[in-house]
Amino acid sequence: MSAFHLERCVNKLKQWRGLASRYDKTATGCRAALLVAGILIRAAR
């Protein structure tokens, strides 16, 4: 994976950061939100 692709992925996940930090206060909830975001980003590709 190139640096460009990694940076794009991180920027897309940052859009989901509000969801994780606003509603999920535990590490498990935060990880679940990141996994869902990753699945949706990958599926949209």
Secondary structure, DSSP 4 states (H G I P E B T S, - for coil): --HHHHHHHHHHHHHTHHHHHHH--SHHHHHHHHHHHHHHHHHH-
